[in-house]
Amino acid sequence: MKKKLLVCTNYRANPNQPSCAARGSKEILAELTRQLHTKNVSIEIEEIQCIGFCNVGPNLRLMPDGEFFHAVSNKKLLKIIKAAKIFLKN
């Protein structure tokens, strides 16, 4: 399986049900894509409708069998990019 980074962009219109997109995952995805390109990190990014853990989103995961990232914000992107670099080397 090819290594990639999954980004949940699921949106639930019901405000009583948490969702990653309602917490800014689309904006995080755009910034993450920009930073990966700037730093020459070549990892495929795949938008996915649900990774689970909706109550602690936005959520990302390195695949296959990689680390989960919860409550992702732009402040955490550098950590995620560093993890992706290490993940790609293994």
N, CA, C and O of each residue as an XYZ file, in Angstrom:
360
protein
N       0.841     -1.179      0.000
C       0.000      0.000      0.000
C       0.892      1.250      0.000
O       1.888      1.319      0.720
N       0.516      2.218     -0.813
C       1.259      3.461     -0.915
C       1.086      4.292      0.360
O       0.000      4.340      0.938
N       2.169      4.945      0.791
C       2.098      5.797      1.976
C       1.393      7.102      1.633
O       1.642      7.714      0.594
N       0.506      7.509      2.538
C      -0.246      8.736      2.309
C      -0.722      9.301      3.642
O      -0.602      8.667      4.690
N      -1.257     10.496      3.568
C      -1.796     11.172      4.735
C      -3.285     11.364      4.523
O      -3.705     12.037      3.581
N      -4.084     10.771      5.402
C      -5.538     10.910      5.336
C      -5.954     12.137      6.143
O      -5.470     12.356      7.253
N      -6.844     12.920      5.579
C      -7.374     14.101      6.253
C      -8.896     14.003      6.228
O      -9.503     13.974      5.157
N      -9.505     13.953      7.398
C     -10.963     13.895      7.456
C     -11.532     15.273      7.143
O     -11.155     16.271      7.757
N     -12.445     15.310      6.180
C     -13.127     16.555      5.825
C     -14.648     16.382      5.899
O     -15.401     17.070      5.209
N     -15.075     15.458      6.740
C     -16.503     15.205      6.900
C     -17.174     16.399      7.564
O     -16.652     16.967      8.523
N     -18.342     16.773      7.038
C     -19.116     17.869      7.622
C     -20.502     17.366      7.985
O     -21.204     16.793      7.152
N     -20.882     17.581      9.209
C     -22.229     17.259      9.669
C     -22.932     18.569      9.972
O     -22.436     19.384     10.750
N     -24.067     18.765      9.368
C     -24.808     20.017      9.535
C     -25.418     20.158     10.924
O     -25.677     21.272     11.378
N     -25.648     19.050     11.593
C     -26.235     19.083     12.930
C     -25.183     19.581     13.925
O     -24.169     18.911     14.123
N     -25.399     20.736     14.551
C     -24.401     21.272     15.486
C     -24.210     20.421     16.735
O     -23.248     20.617     17.478
N     -25.106     19.490     16.970
C     -24.972     18.595     18.122
C     -24.094     17.386     17.821
O     -23.781     16.611     18.725
N     -23.695     17.217     16.576
C     -22.805     16.128     16.191
C     -21.491     16.742     15.704
O     -21.483     17.471     14.712
N     -20.396     16.461     16.382
C     -19.126     17.051     15.976
C     -18.654     16.511     14.626
O     -18.944     15.372     14.260
N     -17.934     17.338     13.908
C     -17.324     16.892     12.652
C     -16.044     17.671     12.407
O     -15.884     18.803     12.864
N     -15.144     17.043     11.678
C     -13.842     17.656     11.418
C     -13.955     18.931     10.589
O     -13.286     19.922     10.882
N     -14.799     18.911      9.553
C     -14.933     20.098      8.710
C     -15.531     21.266      9.472
O     -15.152     22.413      9.238
N     -16.457     20.994     10.378
C     -17.041     22.064     11.183
C     -15.994     22.691     12.100
O     -16.167     23.812     12.579
N     -14.913     21.960     12.337
C     -13.820     22.468     13.175
C     -12.633     22.963     12.344
O     -11.555     23.205     12.887
N     -12.825     23.114     11.040
C     -11.796     23.752     10.222
C     -10.866     22.844      9.449
O      -9.797     23.286      9.028
N     -11.235     21.584      9.246
C     -10.313     20.669      8.568
C     -10.035     21.053      7.112
O      -8.943     20.786      6.609
N     -10.992     21.669      6.432
C     -10.752     22.077      5.034
C      -9.673     23.162      4.977
O      -8.811     23.135      4.099
N      -9.718     24.105      5.902
C      -8.707     25.158      5.948
C      -7.350     24.585      6.355
O      -6.314     24.992      5.830
N      -7.365     23.649      7.285
C      -6.130     22.983      7.703
C      -5.540     22.204      6.537
O      -4.327     22.225      6.330
N      -6.381     21.520      5.777
C      -5.930     20.777      4.603
C      -5.240     21.704      3.609
O      -4.179     21.363      3.085
N      -5.817     22.853      3.347
C      -5.219     23.807      2.406
C      -3.856     24.280      2.902
O      -2.902     24.338      2.126
N      -3.759     24.614      4.170
C      -2.485     25.088      4.723
C      -1.452     23.961      4.773
O      -0.277     24.193      4.486
N      -1.868     22.761      5.130
C      -0.967     21.616      5.161
C      -0.410     21.335      3.767
O       0.787     21.100      3.608
N      -1.273     21.359      2.771
C      -0.839     21.138      1.389
C       0.188     22.188      0.977
O       1.197     21.861      0.353
N      -0.063     23.438      1.322
C       0.865     24.520      0.995
C       2.218     24.308      1.677
O       3.264     24.445      1.043
N       2.192     23.978      2.957
C       3.444     23.794      3.695
C       4.226     22.566      3.211
O       5.453     22.613      3.117
N       3.532     21.483      2.908
C       4.219     20.299      2.385
C       4.916     20.624      1.074
O       6.050     20.202      0.846
N       4.240     21.371      0.216
C       4.832     21.770     -1.066
C       6.050     22.668     -0.840
O       7.091     22.472     -1.467
N       5.924     23.636      0.041
C       7.025     24.561      0.351
C       8.236     23.823      0.895
O       9.374     24.184      0.592
N       7.998     22.788      1.698
C       9.081     22.036      2.328
C       9.510     20.821      1.501
O      10.313     20.009      1.962
N       8.981     20.696      0.287
C       9.323     19.596     -0.627
C       9.110     18.215     -0.008
O       9.930     17.314     -0.181
N       8.004     18.061      0.711
C       7.645     16.756      1.267
C       6.603     16.161      0.335
O       5.486     16.666      0.215
N       6.992     15.086     -0.316
C       6.136     14.489     -1.330
C       5.367     13.300     -0.749
O       5.817     12.156     -0.817
N       4.213     13.594     -0.186
C       3.335     12.551      0.334
C       1.940     12.798     -0.232
O       1.464     13.932     -0.275
N       1.312     11.743     -0.654
C      -0.045     11.861     -1.174
C      -0.990     12.219     -0.034
O      -0.898     11.660      1.060
N      -1.890     13.146     -0.296
C      -2.908     13.520      0.679
C      -4.252     13.057      0.142
O      -4.598     13.312     -1.012
N      -5.001     12.376      0.993
C      -6.317     11.897      0.591
C      -7.371     12.424      1.565
O      -7.276     12.215      2.775
N      -8.366     13.105      1.022
C      -9.505     13.521      1.845
C     -10.370     12.294      2.090
O     -10.615     11.498      1.183
N     -10.818     12.157      3.303
C     -11.642     11.015      3.673
C     -12.826     11.518      4.480
O     -12.730     12.546      5.152
N     -13.923     10.813      4.421
C     -15.142     11.266      5.086
C     -15.180     10.977      6.576
O     -15.901     11.659      7.305
N     -14.445     10.008      7.050
C     -14.419      9.780      8.493
C     -13.261      8.858      8.856
O     -13.033      7.832      8.217
N     -12.549      9.248      9.884
C     -11.480      8.422     10.456
C     -11.942      7.888     11.815
O     -11.288      7.037     12.417
N     -13.065      8.398     12.279
C     -13.517      8.116     13.632
C     -13.021      9.243     14.532
O     -12.446     10.213     14.038
N     -13.227      9.138     15.806
C     -12.746     10.130     16.774
C     -13.319     11.524     16.512
O     -12.645     12.528     16.744
N     -14.559     11.586     16.031
C     -15.179     12.867     15.657
C     -15.160     13.880     16.794
O     -15.055     15.082     16.552
N     -15.262     13.404     18.026
C     -15.312     14.317     19.157
C     -13.973     14.982     19.471
O     -13.922     15.893     20.298
N     -12.881     14.542     18.823
C     -11.565     15.162     19.052
C     -10.937     15.634     17.741
O      -9.714     15.729     17.634
N     -11.779     15.931     16.741
C     -11.276     16.367     15.437
C     -10.852     17.812     15.454
O     -11.034     18.519     16.445
N     -10.292     18.236     14.364
C      -9.989     17.564     13.109
C      -8.945     16.449     13.285
O      -8.042     16.542     14.115
N      -9.104     15.395     12.474
C      -8.257     14.213     12.567
C      -7.512     13.945     11.265
O      -8.045     14.125     10.170
N      -6.262     13.508     11.417
C      -5.425     13.101     10.300
C      -4.778     11.778     10.676
O      -4.661     11.448     11.856
N      -4.358     11.024      9.668
C      -3.650      9.771      9.945
C      -2.691      9.447      8.825
O      -3.023      9.571      7.646
N      -1.488      9.026      9.207
C      -0.527      8.509      8.245
C      -0.882      7.060      7.957
O      -1.092      6.270      8.877
N      -0.947      6.716      6.678
C      -1.324      5.357      6.279
C      -0.253      4.748      5.402
O       0.403      5.476      4.658
N      -0.052      3.476      5.456
C      -0.752      2.491      6.276
C      -0.153      2.399      7.684
O       1.048      2.593      7.872
N      -0.971      2.112      8.628
C      -0.565      1.812     10.008
C       0.265      2.897     10.670
O       1.133      2.595     11.490
N       0.015      4.151     10.330
C       0.797      5.234     10.912
C       0.072      5.927     12.051
O      -0.997      5.511     12.499
N       0.693      6.985     12.491
C       0.223      7.762     13.630
C      -1.077      8.509     13.327
O      -1.301      8.959     12.203
N      -1.927      8.632     14.345
C      -3.121      9.476     14.304
C      -2.754     10.841     14.870
O      -1.896     10.952     15.745
N      -3.409     11.870     14.364
C      -3.276     13.212     14.906
C      -4.687     13.727     15.163
O      -5.525     13.731     14.262
N      -4.949     14.161     16.395
C      -6.272     14.626     16.796
C      -6.213     16.099     17.170
O      -5.149     16.632     17.481
N      -7.369     16.745     17.135
C      -7.481     18.168     17.487
C      -6.433     18.989     16.730
O      -5.771     19.858     17.298
N      -6.302     18.694     15.445
C      -5.282     19.342     14.625
C      -5.639     20.807     14.395
O      -6.786     21.161     14.121
N      -4.623     21.630     14.516
C      -4.731     23.056     14.214
C      -3.490     23.427     13.408
O      -2.570     22.620     13.272
N      -3.463     24.639     12.879
C      -2.298     25.080     12.127
C      -1.034     25.046     12.983
O       0.066     24.890     12.454
N      -1.180     25.188     14.290
C      -0.037     25.142     15.205
C       0.618     23.757     15.240
O       1.797     23.642     15.573
N      -0.124     22.724     14.904
C       0.399     21.346     14.950
C       0.956     20.869     13.605
O       1.470     19.754     13.521
N       0.868     21.680     12.565
C       1.251     21.220     11.235
C       2.734     20.898     11.129
O       3.098     19.942     10.444
N       3.592     21.654     11.777
C       5.030     21.364     11.711
C       5.331     19.983     12.289
O       6.139     19.239     11.734
N       4.686     19.641     13.395
C       4.858     18.306     13.994
C       4.396     17.220     13.015
O       5.053     16.189     12.877
N       3.287     17.447     12.352
C       2.749     16.477     11.401
C       3.690     16.325     10.199
O       3.925     15.212      9.728
N       4.219     17.430      9.715
C       5.151     17.385      8.579
C       6.417     16.627      8.957
O       6.916     15.832      8.161
N       6.942     16.858     10.150
C       8.123     16.114     10.613
C       7.818     14.623     10.714
O       8.640     13.793     10.325
N       6.653     14.284     11.231
C       6.255     12.869     11.335
C       6.116     12.247      9.957
O       6.482     11.088      9.761
N       5.591     13.002      9.001
C       5.422     12.488      7.627
C       6.787     12.219      6.994
O       6.957     11.219      6.297
N       7.755     13.096      7.227
C       9.111     12.876      6.686
C       9.708     11.588      7.219
O      10.270     10.800      6.458
N       9.590     11.369      8.514
C      10.115     10.146      9.125
C       9.356      8.928      8.599
O       9.962      7.902      8.290
N       8.042      9.041      8.498
C       7.199      7.956      8.017
C       7.589      7.558      6.595
O       7.633      6.371      6.273
N       7.870      8.535      5.753
C       8.240      8.252      4.363
C       9.575      7.533      4.265
O       9.783      6.747      3.341
N      10.476      7.784      5.196
C      11.799      7.157      5.177
C      11.753      5.702      5.610
O      12.602      4.906      5.208
N      10.778      5.351      6.418
C      10.691      3.963      6.944
C       9.995      3.053      5.976
O       9.836      1.863      6.252
